[in-house]
Amino acid sequence: MDNNKSNLLVGPDDKIGMGEAGFLGLQHVLAMDIYVPPIVLAGMMAMGLGDQMGLLQSTFLAAGIGTILQTFVFMKMPVSQGPSFVPLGAAAGVVLASGGLKGNGMGTLIGATLIGSIILIILGATGIFQKIINRLVPALVGGTIITCVGLSLIPTALNSNIFNAPGKIDNNIILASVTALTLLVSVGISLKFKKVRRFFRTSSIILALGVGTIVSTMMGMFNWKEVNEAAWFGLPERTIFHWGINFSPSAIITFIIIYAVITTETTGTWFAMGAVTNHEITDKQWNHGIIGEGLSCMVASLLGTTPVTGYSTNAGVISITGVASKRVFLFAGIWFSILGFFSKLSAFLAAIPAPVIGGVFAIITVTIMLNGLNVIRGLETTDRDLYIIGIPIVLTLALVLLPASVTKNAPQILQYLLGSPIAVAAISAIILNLVMPKSNPEVTTA
């Protein structure tokens, strides 16, 4: 844990200049790739261009508001909110089963997500959430969850963003490699030359994305036409005032289950951020954090988009840049909010080729996984603990490699879990820690 502290150039409560904070906040926004879930959901629901852009704008604005709320009002840690992939299938199913976009589909989705967000707020306000965490998630379980968070994201970075992304696979690999190499060179320069350490380390991700954008343009892989044709500004129009609201018991029950899975993932994200910033989350922060999570999801519901939740990507960004200032996350929230109105900039971010994002994302996911292993390494472990660590890792890999046909043919409730390796890893680690008998053999170090 001390290693993490010494590796930070700027701590969470340290002040940095407004210009630098704005620059680094944009770096977090670029690395998060949050426009992907709404685009995927829009495709699942066959949305037209107007509805799709409305969904994107609402998602950006919800992420911005949620990030500012969590960082400065509730969690009071450097936390950034973004749309989760977990609810996408359920969201599309609720909309299509309730009459689609022309019927009560979106209104029913808004009603279900709104009720779920209220339940999260109640869990935090009553103090129940903190009691659950203290009882079920000790440091060993927390470190295991962090490790599985990073591990589960690696295939997404490689498959979704590089190997299976649009375009020729050879070009995708070249573009991702150039981007990743730029990031590594920047970090290497910061380690070798102390005089430029701060610049190259804090700017490493945005430098890599900049080089990737230039190279992709030279390769003809960057779609500048869509950027040029996009409007400069536009108000989010696809909100609750456009779609209305409708309450369906089956949809509400579905999303209560979805919120349980999302909350499990969010817990892993908070553990990861705590490990990176060398901060032990207090009981008060747990409760306030889940209230902030609920309010963020409520804002997302009212804006007509899916729940926004804590993003683990940012923990990896902090590990690479060494900057954990909350002021940076304030600007990340401001950037997201701007994107909710600045259609041209939204179009630019959406046009960045997936391999460029994947080259950076792959390295970020590894740093998250290693931070989890760092937490475990600092603990004294017994033989039982090795199973608590190992089995969730095996399950994470199993679900990541599970054929899509198996998930598709499973009952709906299982689909939610099979689609979330992090949630399954967290649940398995918690259960194993509760049921594995405690003994006192010779202590070994993990």
C-alpha positions in Angstrom: 0.0 0.0 0.0 2.8 2.4 0.7 4.1 1.8 -2.8 1.0 3.2 -4.2 1.3 6.3 -2.0 4.9 7.0 -3.1 3.9 6.5 -6.7 1.4 9.3 -6.7 2.6 12.6 -8.0 -0.6 14.4 -6.8 -2.9 13.0 -4.0 -6.7 13.3 -4.0 -6.8 16.4 -1.8 -3.7 18.1 -3.4 -4.4 21.2 -5.5 -3.2 21.6 -9.0 -3.6 24.4 -11.6 -7.0 24.8 -13.3 -5.4 24.5 -16.7 -3.6 21.2 -15.9 -6.7 19.9 -14.1 -8.8 20.6 -17.2 -6.3 18.9 -19.4 -6.0 15.8 -17.2 -9.8 15.7 -16.8 -10.1 15.4 -20.5 -7.6 12.6 -20.5 -9.9 10.6 -18.1 -12.8 11.3 -20.4 -10.9 10.1 -23.5 -9.8 6.9 -21.7 -13.2 5.9 -20.4 -14.8 5.3 -23.8 -18.3 5.9 -22.3 -20.0 6.5 -25.6 -19.8 2.7 -26.5 -22.7 1.4 -24.2 -25.3 3.9 -25.5 -24.3 3.2 -29.1 -24.6 -0.5 -28.4 -28.0 0.0 -26.8 -29.2 2.2 -29.6 -28.3 -0.6 -32.1 -30.2 -3.2 -30.0 -33.3 -1.0 -30.1 -33.0 0.0 -33.7 -32.9 3.7 -32.8 -32.9 6.4 -35.5 -30.2 9.0 -35.6 -32.1 11.5 -33.6 -32.9 9.1 -30.8 -29.3 7.8 -30.8 -27.8 11.3 -30.5 -30.3 12.0 -27.7 -29.3 8.9 -25.8 -25.6 9.8 -26.2 -26.2 13.4 -25.0 -28.2 12.2 -22.0 -25.5 9.6 -21.1 -22.8 12.2 -21.2 -24.7 14.7 -19.1 -25.7 12.0 -16.5 -22.1 10.9 -16.3 -20.9 14.5 -15.7 -23.5 15.2 -13.0 -22.9 11.9 -11.3 -19.1 12.4 -11.3 -19.3 15.8 -9.7 -21.8 14.5 -7.1 -19.7 11.5 -6.1 -16.3 13.3 -6.0 -17.3 16.4 -4.1 -20.6 15.7 -2.3 -21.0 12.0 -1.4 -18.1 9.5 -1.9 -15.6 12.4 -1.7 -13.0 10.3 -3.5 -11.8 10.7 -7.1 -14.6 8.7 -8.7 -16.0 9.0 -12.2 -19.4 7.8 -13.3 -20.3 6.2 -16.6 -22.8 3.8 -18.2 -22.5 0.1 -17.4 -22.7 -2.7 -20.0 -24.5 -4.9 -17.5 -28.1 -3.4 -18.0 -28.0 -3.2 -21.8 -29.6 -6.5 -22.6 -32.3 -6.0 -19.9 -32.9 -2.4 -21.0 -33.5 -3.4 -24.6 -35.7 -6.3 -23.5 -37.9 -4.0 -21.3 -38.3 -1.4 -24.1 -39.1 -4.0 -26.8 -41.5 -5.9 -24.6 -43.4 -2.7 -23.6 -44.2 -1.5 -27.1 -40.8 -0.4 -28.3 -39.8 3.2 -28.9 -43.2 4.1 -30.4 -45.1 2.6 -27.4 -44.4 2.8 -23.7 -41.0 1.1 -24.0 -38.7 3.9 -22.9 -41.2 5.1 -20.3 -41.3 1.7 -18.7 -37.5 1.6 -18.7 -37.4 5.0 -17.0 -39.9 3.8 -14.4 -37.9 0.6 -13.6 -34.5 2.4 -13.3 -36.0 5.1 -11.2 -37.4 2.7 -8.6 -34.0 0.9 -8.5 -32.1 4.1 -7.9 -34.5 5.0 -5.0 -33.7 1.6 -3.4 -29.9 2.4 -3.6 -30.5 5.7 -1.8 -32.5 4.0 0.9 -29.7 1.5 1.5 -27.2 4.3 2.0 -29.4 6.5 4.1 -30.3 3.8 6.5 -26.7 2.6 6.9 -27.5 -0.9 5.8 -25.0 -0.8 2.9 -21.9 -0.1 5.1 -22.9 -3.0 7.5 -23.1 -5.4 4.5 -19.7 -4.3 3.3 -18.0 -4.6 6.7 -19.5 -8.1 7.2 -18.9 -9.5 3.8 -15.9 -7.7 2.2 -12.7 -7.8 4.3 -9.4 -6.8 2.7 -8.7 -10.3 1.2 -12.0 -10.3 -0.6 -11.6 -6.7 -1.7 -8.2 -7.4 -3.2 -9.5 -10.4 -5.0 -12.4 -8.4 -6.5 -10.0 -5.6 -7.7 -7.8 -8.3 -9.3 -10.8 -9.8 -11.1 -12.0 -6.3 -12.2 -8.8 -5.8 -14.1 -8.7 -9.4 -15.4 -12.2 -9.3 -16.7 -11.6 -6.1 -18.7 -8.5 -7.4 -20.5 -10.4 -9.4 -23.1 -12.7 -6.5 -23.8 -9.7 -4.3 -24.5 -8.2 -6.9 -26.9 -11.3 -8.4 -28.5 -13.9 -5.7 -28.7 -11.5 -2.9 -29.3 -8.8 -4.5 -31.5 -9.3 -8.1 -32.8 -13.1 -7.9 -33.5 -13.3 -4.1 -34.2 -14.4 -2.9 -37.6 -11.6 -2.8 -40.2 -8.8 -5.1 -41.2 -7.3 -6.9 -38.2 -3.7 -6.2 -39.3 -4.4 -2.5 -39.4 -6.2 -2.7 -36.0 -3.2 -4.4 -34.4 -0.8 -1.9 -35.9 -2.8 1.0 -34.7 -3.3 -0.4 -31.2 0.4 -1.3 -31.0 1.4 2.3 -32.0 -0.9 3.8 -29.4 0.2 1.4 -26.6 3.9 1.9 -27.5 3.5 5.7 -27.3 2.0 5.3 -23.9 4.8 3.0 -22.7 7.5 5.4 -24.2 5.9 8.3 -22.4 5.9 6.5 -19.1 9.5 5.3 -19.8 10.7 8.8 -20.4 9.0 10.0 -17.2 10.9 7.3 -15.2 14.3 8.0 -16.9 14.3 11.8 -16.9 13.2 13.4 -13.7 13.1 17.0 -15.2 10.2 16.0 -17.5 8.8 13.3 -15.3 5.6 15.1 -14.4 4.7 16.2 -18.0 5.3 12.8 -19.7 3.7 10.8 -16.9 0.6 13.0 -16.5 0.1 13.4 -20.2 1.0 9.9 -21.3 -2.6 8.7 -22.1 -3.6 11.8 -24.0 -0.3 11.8 -25.9 -0.9 8.1 -26.9 -4.5 8.9 -28.0 -3.2 11.9 -30.0 -0.6 9.9 -31.8 -3.2 7.1 -32.4 -5.6 9.7 -33.9 -2.9 11.1 -36.2 -1.8 7.6 -37.3 -5.4 6.5 -37.8 -6.0 9.5 -40.0 -3.0 8.7 -42.1 -4.2 5.1 -42.4 -7.7 6.3 -43.5 -9.4 4.8 -40.4 -10.6 8.1 -38.8 -14.1 9.1 -40.0 -13.7 12.9 -40.2 -16.9 13.2 -42.4 -19.2 12.4 -39.4 -17.4 14.9 -37.3 -17.7 17.6 -40.0 -21.4 16.9 -40.5 -22.3 17.0 -36.8 -24.1 20.0 -35.4 -22.0 22.2 -33.0 -24.6 22.3 -30.2 -27.8 20.7 -29.2 -30.0 20.3 -26.1 -30.7 16.8 -24.8 -34.2 16.2 -26.0 -34.8 12.5 -25.3 -35.5 12.8 -21.6 -38.4 11.8 -19.3 -40.4 14.8 -20.8 -40.1 13.2 -24.2 -40.6 9.5 -23.3 -42.9 9.8 -20.3 -42.9 7.3 -17.4 -44.6 4.0 -16.9 -44.4 1.5 -14.0 -44.3 -2.2 -14.8 -43.8 -4.7 -11.9 -41.9 -7.2 -14.0 -39.6 -4.5 -15.3 -39.0 -3.1 -11.8 -38.1 -6.6 -10.5 -35.8 -7.1 -13.4 -33.9 -3.9 -12.6 -33.8 -4.5 -8.9 -31.7 -7.6 -9.8 -29.7 -5.5 -12.3 -28.9 -2.9 -9.7 -27.7 -5.6 -7.3 -25.2 -6.7 -9.9 -24.2 -3.2 -10.8 -23.7 -2.3 -7.1 -21.4 -5.4 -6.7 -19.3 -4.1 -9.6 -19.2 -0.6 -8.2 -18.0 -1.9 -4.9 -15.0 -3.5 -6.7 -14.4 -0.2 -8.4 -14.3 1.7 -5.1 -11.9 -0.9 -3.7 -9.7 -0.4 -6.7 -9.7 3.3 -6.3 -8.9 3.0 -2.6 -6.0 0.7 -3.4 -4.5 3.1 -6.0 -4.8 6.2 -3.8 -3.7 4.3 -0.6 -7.0 5.2 1.1 -9.1 3.0 3.3 -12.8 3.7 2.7 -14.7 4.7 5.9 -18.1 3.5 6.9 -19.5 6.9 6.2 -18.1 6.9 2.7 -19.6 3.6 1.9 -23.1 4.8 2.9 -22.7 8.2 1.2 -21.2 6.6 -1.9 -24.2 4.4 -2.4 -26.5 7.4 -1.9 -24.4 9.2 -4.6 -24.7 6.1 -6.8 -28.5 6.1 -6.4 -28.8 9.8 -7.1 -26.5 9.5 -10.2 -28.7 6.7 -11.5 -31.8 8.7 -10.7 -30.4 11.6 -12.8 -29.7 9.1 -15.6 -33.3 7.8 -15.4 -34.8 11.3 -15.6 -32.5 12.1 -18.6 -33.7 9.0 -20.4 -30.6 6.8 -20.3 -29.4 3.7 -18.5 -27.8 3.7 -15.0 -24.4 5.3 -14.6 -22.0 3.7 -12.1 -18.4 4.0 -10.9 -15.8 3.3 -13.6 -12.8 1.1 -12.8 -10.9 2.5 -15.8 -10.0 5.7 -13.8 -8.1 3.7 -11.2 -5.8 2.5 -14.0 -5.5 6.0 -15.4 -4.4 7.2 -11.9 -1.8 4.4 -11.7 -0.3 5.4 -15.0 -0.4 9.2 -14.6 0.2 9.4 -10.8 -2.4 12.2 -10.5 -5.4 11.5 -8.2 -6.5 15.1 -7.5 -10.3 15.4 -7.1 -10.0 18.7 -9.0 -9.2 16.6 -12.1 -12.4 14.6 -11.6 -14.3 17.8 -11.2 -13.1 18.8 -14.7 -13.9 15.3 -16.0 -17.4 15.9 -14.8 -17.5 19.3 -16.5 -16.2 17.8 -19.7 -18.9 15.1 -19.7 -21.5 17.8 -19.1 -20.2 19.9 -22.0 -20.4 16.8 -24.2 -24.1 16.6 -23.3 -24.5 19.9 -25.2 -21.5 20.0 -27.6 -22.5 17.7 -30.3 -19.4 18.3 -32.5 -17.1 17.2 -29.7 -19.3 14.1 -29.0 -19.0 13.2 -32.6 -15.2 13.5 -32.5 -14.9 11.2 -29.5 -17.2 8.7 -31.1 -15.1 8.7 -34.3 -11.9 7.8 -32.5 -11.2 4.2 -33.9 -11.7 1.4 -31.4 -8.1 0.1 -31.7 -6.7 3.5 -30.5 -8.8 3.2 -27.4 -7.9 -0.5 -27.1 -4.2 0.1 -27.1 -4.5 2.4 -24.1 -7.3 0.4 -22.4 -5.2 -2.9 -22.5 -2.5 -1.3 -20.4 -5.0 0.4 -18.0 -6.7 -3.0 -17.3 -3.4 -4.6 -16.4 -2.5 -1.9 -13.9 -5.9 -2.4 -12.2 -5.3 -6.1 -11.9 -1.8 -5.5 -10.5 -3.2 -3.1 -7.9 -5.5 -5.8 -6.7 -2.6 -8.3 -6.4 -0.7 -5.6 -4.5 -3.4 -5.5 -1.9 -3.3 -9.3 -1.5 0.5 -9.3 -1.4 0.4 -7.1 1.7 -1.7 -9.6 3.6 -0.8 -12.7 5.6 -2.6 -15.6 4.0 -3.4 -19.2 5.0 -4.2 -22.2 2.8 -8.0 -21.4 2.9 -7.3 -17.9 1.5 -5.6 -19.3 -1.6 -9.0 -20.8 -2.6 -10.8 -17.5 -1.8 -8.4 -15.8 -4.2 -8.0 -18.5 -6.8 -11.5 -19.7 -7.5 -13.0 -16.2 -8.3 -10.1 -15.7 -10.7 -10.9 -19.0 -12.5 -14.6 -18.1 -12.6 -13.7 -14.7 -14.1 -11.7 -16.3 -16.9 -14.4 -18.9 -17.4 -17.1 -16.3 -17.9 -14.9 -14.1 -20.1 -14.2 -17.1 -22.4 -17.8 -18.6 -22.2 -19.3 -18.9 -25.7 -22.1 -16.3 -26.3 -24.5 -19.1 -27.3 -24.4 -20.5 -23.7 -25.2 -17.1 -22.2 -28.0 -16.5 -24.7 -29.7 -19.8 -24.0 -29.6 -19.4 -20.2 -32.5 -18.2 -18.1 -32.8 -14.4 -18.0 -31.7 -14.1 -14.3 -28.6 -16.1 -15.1 -27.9 -14.1 -18.2 -27.4 -11.0 -16.0 -24.8 -12.8 -13.9 -23.1 -14.6 -16.8 -22.7 -11.3 -18.5 -20.9 -9.8 -15.4 -17.7 -11.7 -14.5 -17.0 -9.0 -11.9 -20.3 -9.6 -10.1 -19.8 -13.4 -10.1 -16.2 -13.1 -8.9 -17.3 -10.8 -6.1 -20.2 -13.1 -5.0 -18.0 -16.2 -5.1 -15.2 -14.5 -3.1 -17.7 -13.4 -0.5 -19.4 -16.8 -0.2 -16.1 -18.7 0.0 -14.8 -16.3 2.7 -18.0 -17.1 4.7 -18.1 -20.9 4.3 -14.4 -21.9 4.1 -13.4 -23.2 7.6 -10.8 -21.2 9.4 -7.7 -23.0 10.6 -4.4 -22.1 12.0 -1.8 -23.8 9.8 1.7 -22.3 9.2 1.2 -18.9 7.7 2.4 -18.3 4.2 2.7 -15.1 2.2 0.8 -14.8 -1.0 
